[in-house]
Amino acid sequence: RISGGSVYVPGHGLSSLDVLIDGEVVQALVRPGTEAEAMETLDATGRWVLPGIIDTHAHTREPGYTHKEDFFTASQAAAAGGVTTMFDMPNVEPPTDTVDAYLEKRELADAKSIIDWGHWVAGTNEQEIAKLAAAGASGFKIFQVSGAYPHDPRLAVNDEGRLLRIFREIEKTGLPCLVHPFDQSMFEQLTAEAFAAGKPPNYFTFGEVYTTEQIWAVAVNTLISLQSLSGVRLHTVHTHSAASLHLIRAAKDRGQRVSCAVDPKYYHLTLDDLAKQKGRACPGGFITEDAERMATIWKSLSDGTIDMIDADHAPHTLEEIALLDTDAWNAAMGSPQYDWQYSITLSDVAAGRLSLRRAVELLAEEPARFTGLYPKKGVLLPGSDADLVLVDPNETRVLTDDGLYTKVGWTPYRDWT
């Protein structure tokens, strides 16, 4: 029995209720004082009881890159940050583009992850798509960006005709197709122009080029067009450009099967953070100071244009990140996110940027619906999995690198309150 807390109930918000749990399942939500036998009672007085995060964007780095992270350390960091189910990505070694690779990965996860787990397999092997779906894959992931790891060229597709064929094959499975949208040729042209203008190949120049609106919006526009031809369940990640969000809003209004997610780095970490953190808030992602982009992201988070907040938990060692200072085009991209995942968004709630209702929808309810897990997960109701998080809404702390569970041992939010 979890007693004395304020339980988040969809449609009602926080309610003074006790949660009765048997095994791993919520049996009932009852008024305080209701008689019920319990072998163990947990006092949650003064705390919120929220559904655990269903995160659809994890890079556990296993197999192949376990010096950065593995299923055990990633799932520990996830649990610490309020994530109770994670879906990880196929850009590992070997890439998860065959049934054998998927089954190997699932065996590793089952043995080591301390939270529930799903996996997006690569959608680049057309002959394996139906087989991967039959083997139990959660869905498919395609990168349009190509370059240094983690942007594995083997998993990149930039040819529209091939993308259409892949989308049509994935549509037959009924599973979603996640895409990292990116106009690679435009990025390469703008990179050449930046170097010709004498700009250094460091993280600052990379950031200016990488977050160019048109690189993302042109790609999203193409993907939406291909979705209309194929009918695939299209889901774009890293959806941070204002123009992309306007395109997705219009596609939704037309009734297209399009959804999107944004990771907090793109609306929290700036180039100033990069400078202060000496590269820790590394590309992949962060933002340039763009008032229209920021306003559009926050509006889209509130009005449902953005369906979910995902983590893009993407750990690299500080030694790997250090290359950003001199050769960002060949440096590792991404940063660890899980240890403070719920806290970052709940701080936005405390600051009035999001309602608690919308925060829970973005982190738990909508990802659960998207992955077919709702109402088993993503909500606290009788019959739901007892995947829950206790939050003290009055506690604040200054974040440091101390005590983190991610294997790389650092956070891009260092010194944040």
Stockholm file with secondary structure:
# STOCKHOLM 1.0

chainA/1-417         RISGGSVYVPGHGLSSLDVLIDGEVVQALVRPGTEAEAMETLDATGRWVLPGIIDTHAHTREPGYTHKEDFFTASQAAAAGGVTTMFDMPNVEPPTDTVDAYLEKRELADAKSIIDWGHWVAGTNEQEIAKLAAAGASGFKIFQVSGAYPHDPRLAVNDEGRLLRIFREIEKTGLPCLVHPFDQSMFEQLTAEAFAAGKPPNYFTFGEVYTTEQIWAVAVNTLISLQSLSGVRLHTVHTHSAASLHLIRAAKDRGQRVSCAVDPKYYHLTLDDLAKQKGRACPGGFITEDAERMATIWKSLSDGTIDMIDADHAPHTLEEIALLDTDAWNAAMGSPQYDWQYSITLSDVAAGRLSLRRAVELLAEEPARFTGLYPKKGVLLPGSDADLVLVDPNETRVLTDDGLYTKVGWTPYRDWT
#=GR chainA/1-417 SS CEESCEEEETTTEEEECEEEEETTEEEEEECTTCCCCCSCCEECTTCEEEECEEEEEECCCTTTCTTTCCHHHHHHHHHHTTEEEEEECSCSSSCSCSHHHHHHHHHHHHHHCSSEEEEEEESCCGGGHHHHHHHTCCEEEEESCCSSTTSCGGGBCCCHHHHHHHHHHHHHHTCEEEEECCCHHHHHHHHHHHHHTTCCSSHHHHHHHHTCHHHHHHHHHHHHHHHHHHCCEEEESSCCCHHHHHHHHHHHHTTCCEEEEECTHHHHCBHHHHHHHTTTTCSSSCBCCCHHHHHHHHHHHHHSSSCEECCCBCCCCHHHHGGGGTCGGGSCCCCCCGGGHHHHHHHHHHTTSSCHHHHHIIIIIHHHHHTTCTTTSSSCSTTSBCCEEEECTTCCCCCCSTTCCSTTCCCTTTTCC
#=GC SS_cons         CEESCEEEETTTEEEECEEEEETTEEEEEECTTCCCCCSCCEECTTCEEEECEEEEEECCCTTTCTTTCCHHHHHHHHHHTTEEEEEECSCSSSCSCSHHHHHHHHHHHHHHCSSEEEEEEESCCGGGHHHHHHHTCCEEEEESCCSSTTSCGGGBCCCHHHHHHHHHHHHHHTCEEEEECCCHHHHHHHHHHHHHTTCCSSHHHHHHHHTCHHHHHHHHHHHHHHHHHHCCEEEESSCCCHHHHHHHHHHHHTTCCEEEEECTHHHHCBHHHHHHHTTTTCSSSCBCCCHHHHHHHHHHHHHSSSCEECCCBCCCCHHHHGGGGTCGGGSCCCCCCGGGHHHHHHHHHHTTSSCHHHHHIIIIIHHHHHTTCTTTSSSCSTTSBCCEEEECTTCCCCCCSTTCCSTTCCCTTTTCC
//
